[in-house]
Amino acid sequence: MRRTVSAVPSTVDELATALRGVGYLPGARTALVSHLAVQLDKPVLVEGPAGVGKTELAKALAEVLGRDLVRLQCYEGLDEAKALYEWNYRKQLLAIQARTAAGDGAATLDDDVFGHEFLLERPLMRAIASPTPVVLLIDEIDKTDQEFEAMLLELLSDFQITIPELGRIEATSQPIVLLTSNNSRELTEALKRRCLYLWLDYPELEHELEIVRGRVPGLSASFSRRLVEVIADVRALDLKKPPSIAESIDWARALLLLGADDIDQDVFRDTLSVIVKHRTDLDLVAERIGLRLPESGATAG
């Protein structure tokens, strides 16, 4: 169902307030870059470790602006057919068979079967063909190759695509584009040059505390602070995968559900798998963090 288009916030502070209103708590730079993207119609490349809110930013912007979110989830081997468009070969074949059966000449077959009605729109084409502006999320662009990046350049520069059989297709409305990357490989300079840039890192303790308390209001202020302090200690270790903000929230919800009133060694050991997802990381965190926590029933210092 199409969203009701909302008024565009005219200042950085207004946009930050609107994002907070839909449950996304932006830092100052996040609010600024998002504001510039909206006002300047510039794509944004959002880089940072997994789980710091890159995808959620696109969802929040779509909600704030009252736009539909069109998402292209990238993966290794993604090609134009899955990202832009495909021809509906079955429908084309049926059309050819119908014309042949009717005895019509083949001279106009190409014109007949390479029209818009035979196109299967994929996310990129759907975003620029939408009659109303959308938010286009190109998620985890670093999982694709440089050839795919090159294909995106025309879209990001001119918001148009070229289909050999139909010619140039220009955007009927200009989307707001967010590309996210977990920084697993270096993206091309040509792609970066067309985008504003935003680096999202794990939040500072006070910022994460605000996020956790907003998402899990049932936890007390002191317990929430203790939780994000432990999360910060865990992230400081050399782990294969540090816990994300989403996992901080999951842990808070789990502890609330279990009725925990402190994070002691037993509670930490029993719920550690909520925030740590690699076998070697489990051992390291249990040794470096778990043993420093108070024993069950003891009073923390």
C-alpha positions in Angstrom: 0.0 0.0 0.0 1.4 3.4 -1.0 2.3 5.8 1.8 0.8 9.2 2.3 3.5 11.7 1.2 4.7 13.8 4.1 6.1 17.3 4.1 9.9 17.3 3.7 11.7 18.6 6.9 13.4 21.9 5.9 16.2 21.9 8.5 18.7 19.4 10.0 17.0 19.7 13.4 13.6 19.1 11.9 14.8 16.0 10.2 16.5 14.7 13.3 13.3 15.3 15.3 11.3 13.5 12.6 13.7 10.5 12.6 13.5 10.3 16.4 9.7 10.4 16.0 9.8 7.1 14.0 12.2 5.4 16.4 15.6 6.1 14.8 18.0 8.1 16.9 20.5 9.8 14.5 23.8 11.3 15.5 24.6 14.8 14.4 26.5 13.8 11.3 23.8 11.3 10.3 21.1 14.0 10.5 23.3 16.4 8.5 24.1 14.1 5.7 20.6 12.8 5.5 19.3 16.4 5.2 21.8 17.2 2.4 20.8 14.0 0.5 17.1 15.1 0.7 17.7 18.7 -0.2 20.4 18.2 -2.9 18.9 15.0 -4.4 22.3 13.3 -4.0 22.8 9.5 -3.3 24.5 8.6 0.0 27.1 5.9 0.5 26.7 4.7 4.1 29.6 2.6 5.3 30.4 1.0 8.6 30.4 -2.3 10.4 27.4 -4.6 10.3 24.5 -3.8 12.6 25.1 -0.1 13.2 21.8 1.1 11.7 22.6 1.6 8.0 19.6 -0.2 6.6 17.4 1.2 9.4 18.3 4.7 8.3 16.8 4.1 4.8 13.6 2.6 6.4 13.3 5.6 8.8 13.8 8.1 6.0 11.1 6.4 3.9 8.7 6.6 6.9 9.5 10.2 7.7 9.0 11.3 4.0 6.0 9.1 3.5 7.7 7.3 0.6 7.7 3.6 -0.4 11.0 1.8 0.2 12.4 -0.1 -2.8 15.2 -2.4 -1.7 17.9 -4.1 -3.8 19.7 -6.7 -1.6 23.1 -7.2 -3.2 25.0 -10.5 -3.3 27.9 -12.0 -5.1 27.1 -12.6 -8.7 24.2 -10.1 -8.8 23.7 -9.0 -12.5 21.7 -6.5 -14.4 18.8 -8.9 -15.0 18.1 -9.3 -11.3 18.7 -5.6 -10.5 17.3 -3.7 -13.5 14.9 -5.7 -15.6 14.2 -8.9 -17.4 12.2 -9.7 -20.5 9.2 -11.9 -19.8 10.2 -14.7 -22.3 7.2 -16.8 -21.7 4.9 -13.9 -22.5 7.0 -13.0 -25.5 6.8 -16.6 -26.8 3.0 -16.7 -26.4 2.7 -13.4 -28.3 4.9 -14.7 -31.2 2.9 -18.0 -31.3 -0.4 -16.0 -31.4 0.8 -13.8 -34.3 2.1 -16.8 -36.2 -1.1 -18.6 -35.8 -3.0 -15.6 -37.0 -0.9 -15.6 -40.1 0.7 -12.1 -39.6 4.1 -11.4 -41.0 7.2 -11.6 -38.9 8.4 -8.1 -39.8 6.9 -6.5 -36.8 7.6 -9.2 -34.3 10.5 -7.4 -32.7 8.3 -4.3 -32.2 5.5 -6.4 -30.7 7.4 -8.4 -28.2 9.9 -5.8 -27.0 7.5 -3.4 -25.5 7.0 -2.2 -21.9 4.2 -4.8 -21.4 6.8 -7.5 -21.7 9.2 -6.0 -19.1 9.6 -7.5 -15.7 10.8 -4.6 -13.5 13.4 -5.3 -10.9 14.2 -2.9 -8.0 16.4 -0.3 -9.8 14.0 0.1 -12.7 11.0 0.0 -10.4 12.5 2.9 -8.4 13.0 5.2 -11.3 9.7 4.2 -13.0 7.6 4.9 -9.9 5.1 7.7 -10.6 5.8 9.0 -7.1 9.2 9.4 -5.4 10.6 6.5 -3.4 13.6 5.8 -1.2 15.9 3.3 -3.0 18.1 1.2 -0.8 21.0 -0.6 -2.5 22.0 -2.8 0.4 25.5 -4.2 0.9 26.9 -2.9 -2.4 30.3 -4.2 -1.4 29.2 -7.7 -2.1 28.9 -7.1 -5.8 31.8 -6.6 -8.3 33.2 -3.5 -10.1 31.2 -4.4 -13.3 28.0 -4.0 -11.3 29.2 -0.7 -9.8 29.9 0.5 -13.4 26.3 -0.3 -14.4 25.1 1.8 -11.5 26.9 5.0 -12.6 24.3 6.0 -15.2 21.5 5.5 -12.7 23.3 7.5 -10.0 24.4 10.3 -12.3 21.3 10.9 -14.4 18.6 8.7 -12.9 18.1 6.9 -16.2 18.8 3.5 -17.6 19.3 2.4 -21.2 17.5 -0.6 -22.6 18.8 -1.6 -26.0 15.4 -2.5 -27.4 13.6 0.5 -26.0 16.2 3.2 -25.7 16.7 5.5 -22.7 14.3 5.3 -19.8 14.4 8.4 -17.6 13.1 8.6 -14.1 9.5 9.9 -13.8 10.4 10.9 -10.2 13.8 11.1 -8.5 14.4 8.7 -5.7 16.5 9.3 -2.6 19.2 6.7 -2.9 21.1 5.1 0.0 23.9 2.6 -0.8 25.2 0.7 2.2 28.5 -1.1 2.6 30.0 -3.2 5.4 33.4 -2.1 4.0 34.4 -5.6 3.1 36.1 -4.2 -0.1 37.1 -0.9 -1.5 34.5 0.7 -3.7 35.5 2.5 -6.9 36.3 6.2 -6.9 33.7 6.7 -9.7 31.0 5.4 -7.5 32.1 7.4 -4.4 32.4 10.6 -6.5 28.7 10.5 -7.2 27.7 10.1 -3.6 27.7 11.9 -0.3 29.5 9.9 2.3 28.5 8.8 5.8 30.5 6.6 8.1 28.4 4.9 10.8 30.3 3.3 13.6 29.2 1.7 16.9 27.5 4.5 18.9 29.0 6.1 22.0 27.9 4.7 25.3 25.3 7.5 26.0 23.9 7.2 22.5 23.5 3.5 22.6 22.0 3.8 26.1 19.3 6.1 24.6 18.7 3.6 21.8 18.3 0.6 24.2 16.1 2.5 26.6 13.9 3.7 23.7 13.5 0.1 22.3 13.3 -1.7 25.7 11.6 0.8 28.0 10.9 -1.9 30.7 14.5 -2.0 31.8 15.6 0.4 34.6 18.1 3.2 33.8 20.8 1.6 35.9 20.3 -1.9 34.4 20.3 -0.4 30.9 23.6 1.4 31.6 25.2 -1.7 33.0 24.2 -3.6 29.9 25.6 -1.1 27.4 28.8 -0.9 29.5 29.2 -4.7 29.2 28.5 -4.5 25.4 31.2 -1.9 25.1 33.7 -4.1 26.9 32.8 -7.0 24.6 33.3 -4.9 21.5 36.7 -3.8 22.7 37.9 -7.4 22.3 39.4 -8.7 19.0 36.3 -10.6 17.8 35.3 -12.0 14.5 32.0 -10.3 14.9 31.4 -7.7 17.6 27.8 -7.4 18.8 25.7 -5.0 16.8 23.2 -2.5 18.1 20.4 -4.9 17.2 22.0 -7.6 19.3 22.3 -5.1 22.2 18.5 -4.6 21.9 17.9 -8.4 21.7 20.0 -9.0 24.8 18.1 -6.3 26.7 14.8 -7.9 25.7 16.0 -11.4 26.7 17.2 -10.2 30.1 13.9 -8.4 30.7 12.0 -11.5 29.7 14.1 -13.7 32.0 13.5 -11.2 34.9 17.2 -10.6 35.5 18.0 -7.8 37.9 21.8 -7.9 37.4 24.4 -9.1 34.9 26.3 -11.7 36.9 28.4 -14.6 35.8 25.5 -17.0 35.5 23.2 -14.6 33.7 26.1 -13.7 31.3 27.0 -17.3 30.6 23.4 -18.3 30.0 22.6 -15.4 27.6 26.0 -14.9 26.0 24.9 -16.5 22.7 22.4 -13.6 22.2 25.3 -11.2 21.5 28.2 -13.4 20.4 27.8 -15.6 17.3 31.2 -17.3 16.7 32.5 -20.3 18.6 35.9 -18.8 19.2 34.4 -15.5 20.2 32.3 -17.3 22.9 35.4 -18.6 24.6 37.3 -15.3 24.4 34.3 -13.3 25.8 33.6 -15.8 28.5 37.2 -15.6 29.7 37.9 -11.9 29.3 34.5 -10.5 30.3 32.5 -13.2 32.1 35.1 -13.9 34.8 35.2 -10.2 35.7 31.5 -10.1 36.5 30.2 -10.7 40.0 29.4 -14.2 41.0 25.7 -15.2 41.2 24.2 -13.6 44.3 27.1 -11.3 44.9 26.8 -7.5 44.9 28.6 -5.7 42.1 31.2 -3.2 43.2 
